[in-house]
Amino acid sequence: MGWGLRIAAGALTVLTAGSGLVFWGALRVMAPGPLEHAETVVIPRGSGLEAIALTLEDAGVVDSPILFLFAAKLQGPLKAGEYAFPAGISVDGVLEMLHQGKTVVRRFTVPEGLTSAQVVALLDAEPALTGELKTVPKNGTVLPETYHYSYGDSRSALIERMQHAMTQALNDAWKNRGPDLPYETPQQALTMASIVEKETGVAAERAKVAGVFVNRLETGMKLQSDPTVIYALTDGSGELGRALTRNDWKFESPYNTYVAAGLPPGPIANPGRASIQAALHPEKHDFLYFVADGTGGHVFAKTLPDHNRNVAKWREVQRRQSGGAGNGDTPQD
């Protein structure tokens, strides 16, 4: 055999062997992986291919870091983040998830009626978020909703989204507000919405409660809202932890609407969309008073004598619930 034929034969042998190796590797990449149960794995930001391969091996997602590295170099850039890998996922499947950035979508819910200090406390307690919030946003600037985020997102970025959402929600609601409202600015409407939010947890009552406070403003009455007293006593930090007393009603603060006339200087909490709508579309009626009815809702009255009778009924409910003990001072609106 001539040298030319020998070289050609050798090249063909190498090519055939190489093709076989590539074919074998392709089968391995497509084959089910070793993961027996679904596993969530975090790929830290800044991880190189070798670090990613070792992380996946440690988690039991792949059993051959070398094969993963070989295939990864053909795949393209991989993205950091938190990934939920299903049982038996192949190397090819892993690479597709990492390349497309199919990270776990986390949810953070801000309940209606929290103060901003309480929202920040929830954010601080979320271990998947990063960074420190150096300041507490003003009350009323955070929209209570459910927000999606990814592992490693910053707390500051998430709260900025909440603030942007509130600005948008308030602006949209203000543009479509009802007629003849006693608010000069969207901020005043937001303040009313925060009071409504704290006064009732019954969705069907929000507009009626808002109507009571609008009636009080229009007749020159003080709002006399218990949640504003709690806000004044706690300096907006959250719950009081005890029942209000008559002395509490006398606490000097521009936020205490038993003492100060009109709306407080600003929101006492972060109201949700429904309470904002209630404040801007209050129910038209003649009610000036309301008190708890013992079922989670309230009973409304047009006159003070009727209201006092409702208060007496509520106190009787409280006595029965407490086994007959007297209840001293019972605040009501």
C-alpha positions as CSV (number, residue, x, y, z in Angstrom):
1,M,0.0,0.0,0.0
2,G,1.3,3.4,-0.9
3,W,1.9,6.2,1.6
4,G,-1.0,8.1,0.1
5,L,-3.4,5.2,0.7
6,R,-2.0,4.5,4.1
7,I,-2.5,8.2,5.1
8,A,-6.0,8.1,3.7
9,A,-6.8,4.9,5.5
10,G,-5.5,6.3,8.8
11,A,-7.5,9.5,8.4
12,L,-10.6,7.4,7.7
13,T,-10.0,5.3,10.8
14,V,-9.6,8.4,13.0
15,L,-12.6,10.1,11.4
16,T,-14.7,6.9,12.0
17,A,-13.5,6.7,15.6
18,G,-14.2,10.4,16.2
19,S,-17.7,10.1,14.7
20,G,-18.3,7.1,17.0
21,L,-17.2,9.1,20.0
22,V,-19.4,12.1,19.0
23,F,-22.3,9.7,18.5
24,W,-21.7,8.1,21.9
25,G,-21.4,11.6,23.6
26,A,-24.7,12.7,21.9
27,L,-26.4,9.7,23.3
28,R,-25.1,10.4,26.8
29,V,-26.2,14.0,26.6
30,M,-29.7,13.0,25.6
31,A,-30.0,10.1,28.0
32,P,-31.9,10.4,31.3
33,G,-29.7,11.8,34.1
34,P,-29.0,10.4,37.6
35,L,-31.4,12.7,39.5
36,E,-33.9,10.5,41.4
37,H,-36.1,13.3,42.8
38,A,-36.8,16.8,41.7
39,E,-34.1,19.1,43.1
40,T,-33.8,22.9,43.3
41,V,-30.3,24.2,42.7
42,V,-28.9,27.7,42.9
43,I,-26.2,28.6,40.4
44,P,-24.5,31.7,41.9
45,R,-23.9,34.7,39.8
46,G,-20.4,34.8,38.3
47,S,-20.0,31.0,38.2
48,G,-17.8,29.7,35.4
49,L,-18.6,26.4,33.5
50,E,-16.4,24.3,35.8
51,A,-18.1,25.7,38.9
52,I,-21.5,25.1,37.4
53,A,-20.5,21.5,36.5
54,L,-19.3,20.8,40.0
55,T,-22.4,22.4,41.6
56,L,-24.7,20.2,39.4
57,E,-22.6,17.1,40.3
58,D,-22.8,17.8,44.0
59,A,-26.6,18.2,43.7
60,G,-26.8,14.9,41.8
61,V,-28.2,16.5,38.7
62,V,-25.3,15.2,36.4
63,D,-22.9,12.4,37.0
64,S,-20.2,13.4,34.5
65,P,-18.9,17.0,34.9
66,I,-16.6,16.4,31.9
67,L,-19.5,15.4,29.6
68,F,-21.4,18.5,30.9
69,L,-18.4,20.8,30.2
70,F,-18.0,19.4,26.7
71,A,-21.7,19.9,25.8
72,A,-21.9,23.3,27.6
73,K,-19.1,24.7,25.3
74,L,-21.3,23.9,22.3
75,Q,-24.5,25.3,23.9
76,G,-23.6,28.9,24.5
77,P,-23.8,31.2,27.6
78,L,-25.5,29.8,30.7
79,K,-27.4,32.0,33.2
80,A,-27.2,32.0,36.9
81,G,-30.2,31.7,39.2
82,E,-32.4,29.2,41.0
83,Y,-33.5,26.2,39.0
84,A,-36.0,23.4,39.7
85,F,-34.7,20.3,37.9
86,P,-37.1,17.5,37.5
87,A,-36.1,13.9,38.2
88,G,-34.2,12.2,35.4
89,I,-33.4,15.3,33.5
90,S,-30.8,14.9,30.8
91,V,-27.7,16.9,30.4
92,D,-29.3,18.4,27.3
93,G,-32.4,19.4,29.3
94,V,-30.2,20.9,32.0
95,L,-28.3,23.0,29.4
96,E,-31.5,24.2,27.8
97,M,-32.8,25.4,31.2
98,L,-29.6,27.2,32.0
99,H,-29.2,28.7,28.6
100,Q,-32.7,30.0,28.4
101,G,-32.7,31.1,32.1
102,K,-35.8,29.1,33.1
103,T,-35.4,30.0,36.8
104,V,-37.8,29.4,39.6
105,V,-40.4,32.2,39.8
106,R,-40.9,33.2,43.4
107,R,-43.9,35.1,44.8
108,F,-43.9,37.8,47.4
109,T,-47.3,38.9,48.7
110,V,-47.9,42.2,50.4
111,P,-51.2,42.0,52.4
112,E,-53.5,45.0,52.4
113,G,-53.3,47.4,55.3
114,L,-49.7,46.9,56.4
115,T,-47.5,49.8,57.3
116,S,-44.4,50.3,55.3
117,A,-42.3,49.3,58.3
118,Q,-44.2,45.9,58.4
119,V,-43.6,45.5,54.6
120,V,-39.9,46.1,55.1
121,A,-39.8,43.5,57.9
122,L,-41.3,41.0,55.6
123,L,-38.7,41.8,52.9
124,D,-35.9,41.5,55.4
125,A,-37.2,38.0,56.5
126,E,-37.1,36.7,52.9
127,P,-33.8,34.8,52.5
128,A,-34.0,34.6,48.7
129,L,-33.6,38.4,48.4
130,T,-30.4,40.3,48.6
131,G,-29.2,43.7,49.8
132,E,-30.3,46.0,52.7
133,L,-33.1,48.5,52.7
134,K,-31.5,51.6,54.3
135,T,-34.8,53.5,54.6
136,V,-38.4,52.7,55.2
137,P,-40.7,54.1,52.4
138,K,-43.5,56.4,53.3
139,N,-46.8,54.8,54.2
140,G,-49.1,54.7,51.2
141,T,-46.3,54.4,48.7
142,V,-46.3,50.6,48.5
143,L,-49.1,48.7,46.6
144,P,-50.3,45.5,48.3
145,E,-50.2,42.8,45.7
146,T,-48.3,39.6,44.8
147,Y,-45.0,40.3,43.0
148,H,-42.9,37.8,41.1
149,Y,-39.2,37.7,41.6
150,S,-36.1,35.4,41.2
151,Y,-33.6,34.2,43.7
152,G,-30.9,36.8,44.3
153,D,-33.1,39.8,43.3
154,S,-32.5,42.9,45.5
155,R,-34.9,44.1,48.1
156,S,-34.5,47.6,46.8
157,A,-35.5,46.6,43.3
158,L,-38.6,44.8,44.5
159,I,-39.8,47.6,46.7
160,E,-39.2,50.1,43.8
161,R,-41.6,47.9,41.8
162,M,-44.2,48.1,44.6
163,Q,-43.8,51.9,44.7
164,H,-44.2,52.2,40.9
165,A,-47.3,50.0,41.0
166,M,-48.9,52.2,43.7
167,T,-48.1,55.4,41.8
168,Q,-49.7,53.9,38.6
169,A,-52.7,52.5,40.5
170,L,-53.4,55.8,42.3
171,N,-53.0,57.9,39.2
172,D,-55.4,55.7,37.2
173,A,-58.0,55.7,40.0
174,W,-57.8,59.4,40.5
175,K,-58.4,60.1,36.8
176,N,-61.6,58.0,37.0
177,R,-62.8,59.3,40.4
178,G,-66.4,60.0,41.3
179,P,-67.9,63.5,41.4
180,D,-68.1,65.9,44.4
181,L,-65.4,64.3,46.5
182,P,-63.9,66.2,49.5
183,Y,-60.3,65.6,48.3
184,E,-58.1,68.2,46.8
185,T,-55.3,65.8,45.8
186,P,-54.7,62.1,45.1
187,Q,-52.7,62.0,48.3
188,Q,-55.8,62.9,50.4
189,A,-57.8,60.2,48.6
190,L,-55.0,57.8,49.4
191,T,-55.1,58.8,53.1
192,M,-58.8,58.1,53.2
193,A,-58.3,54.8,51.5
194,S,-55.8,53.8,54.2
195,I,-58.3,54.5,56.9
196,V,-61.0,52.5,55.1
197,E,-58.5,49.7,54.7
198,K,-57.8,49.6,58.4
199,E,-61.4,50.0,59.4
200,T,-62.9,47.0,57.7
201,G,-61.8,43.7,56.3
202,V,-65.2,43.1,54.6
203,A,-65.0,43.9,50.9
204,A,-68.7,44.7,50.6
205,E,-68.4,47.3,53.3
206,R,-65.5,49.4,52.0
207,A,-67.6,51.8,49.9
208,K,-70.1,52.2,52.7
209,V,-67.4,52.9,55.3
210,A,-65.8,55.4,52.9
211,G,-69.3,57.0,52.6
212,V,-69.5,57.4,56.4
213,F,-66.2,59.3,56.5
214,V,-67.0,61.4,53.5
215,N,-70.3,62.4,55.3
216,R,-68.4,63.3,58.4
217,L,-66.0,65.5,56.5
218,E,-68.8,67.2,54.7
219,T,-70.7,67.9,57.9
220,G,-67.7,69.2,59.8
221,M,-67.5,66.2,62.1
222,K,-64.2,64.7,63.2
223,L,-63.4,61.4,61.6
224,Q,-62.9,59.7,65.0
225,S,-61.3,56.6,63.4
226,D,-59.7,54.2,65.9
227,P,-57.0,53.0,63.5
228,T,-55.7,56.6,63.3
229,V,-55.3,56.5,67.1
230,I,-53.3,53.3,67.0
231,Y,-51.1,54.8,64.3
232,A,-50.5,57.8,66.4
233,L,-49.7,55.8,69.5
234,T,-47.3,53.4,67.7
235,D,-45.7,56.0,65.5
236,G,-46.8,53.9,62.5
237,S,-44.8,50.9,63.5
238,G,-47.7,48.5,63.4
239,E,-50.2,46.9,65.9
240,L,-50.8,48.3,69.4
241,G,-51.1,44.9,71.0
242,R,-54.0,45.9,73.4
243,A,-57.4,47.5,73.3
244,L,-57.8,51.3,73.0
245,T,-58.9,53.3,76.1
246,R,-60.6,56.6,76.5
247,N,-57.3,58.2,77.4
248,D,-55.8,56.9,74.1
249,W,-58.5,58.9,72.3
250,K,-57.1,62.1,73.8
251,F,-53.5,61.4,72.7
252,E,-52.2,64.6,71.0
253,S,-51.2,63.9,67.4
254,P,-52.1,65.2,64.0
255,Y,-52.9,61.6,63.1
256,N,-55.4,61.1,65.9
257,T,-58.7,62.0,64.3
258,Y,-60.4,62.1,67.7
259,V,-58.3,65.2,68.4
260,A,-57.5,66.6,65.0
261,A,-60.1,67.7,62.5
262,G,-60.1,66.6,58.9
263,L,-57.9,64.0,57.3
264,P,-54.6,63.0,58.9
265,P,-51.4,64.5,57.3
266,G,-50.8,61.3,55.3
267,P,-51.8,57.6,54.9
268,I,-51.7,55.4,58.0
269,A,-51.1,52.2,56.0
270,N,-50.7,50.9,52.5
271,P,-54.2,50.4,51.1
272,G,-55.1,48.0,48.3
273,R,-56.8,48.8,45.0
274,A,-60.2,48.0,46.4
275,S,-59.9,50.5,49.2
276,I,-58.6,53.2,46.8
277,Q,-61.6,52.6,44.6
278,A,-63.9,52.8,47.7
279,A,-62.4,56.2,48.7
280,L,-62.8,57.5,45.2
281,H,-66.3,56.0,44.7
282,P,-67.9,56.2,48.2
283,E,-71.4,54.9,48.7
284,K,-74.0,57.7,48.9
285,H,-76.0,57.4,52.1
286,D,-76.9,59.2,55.3
287,F,-74.9,57.1,57.7
288,L,-72.6,58.9,60.2
289,Y,-71.7,56.1,62.5
290,F,-70.8,52.4,62.6
291,V,-69.6,49.8,65.1
292,A,-68.6,46.1,65.0
293,D,-71.5,43.7,64.8
294,G,-69.7,40.7,66.3
295,T,-69.5,38.8,63.0
296,G,-66.6,40.6,61.4
297,G,-68.7,43.3,59.8
298,H,-70.3,46.5,61.1
299,V,-73.8,47.9,61.8
300,F,-74.4,51.4,60.6
301,A,-76.5,54.3,62.0
302,K,-77.7,57.7,60.9
303,T,-78.2,59.2,64.4
304,L,-76.2,59.1,67.6
305,P,-79.0,57.5,69.7
306,D,-79.2,54.7,67.2
307,H,-75.4,54.3,67.2
308,N,-75.4,54.2,71.0
309,R,-77.9,51.4,71.0
310,N,-75.7,49.5,68.5
311,V,-72.7,50.1,70.7
312,A,-74.6,48.7,73.7
313,K,-75.4,45.6,71.6
314,W,-71.8,45.2,70.6
315,R,-70.6,45.5,74.2
316,E,-73.1,42.8,75.2
317,V,-71.6,40.5,72.5
318,Q,-68.2,41.2,73.9
319,R,-69.3,40.4,77.4
320,R,-70.7,37.0,76.2
321,Q,-67.6,36.3,74.3
322,S,-65.4,37.0,77.3
323,G,-67.5,34.9,79.7
324,G,-69.4,37.8,81.3
325,A,-66.5,40.0,82.2
326,G,-67.1,43.8,81.8
327,N,-65.3,45.5,78.9
328,G,-64.8,49.1,80.3
329,D,-63.9,51.4,77.4
330,T,-64.9,50.1,74.0
331,P,-63.9,52.4,71.1
332,Q,-66.2,52.7,68.2
333,D,-66.4,54.8,65.1
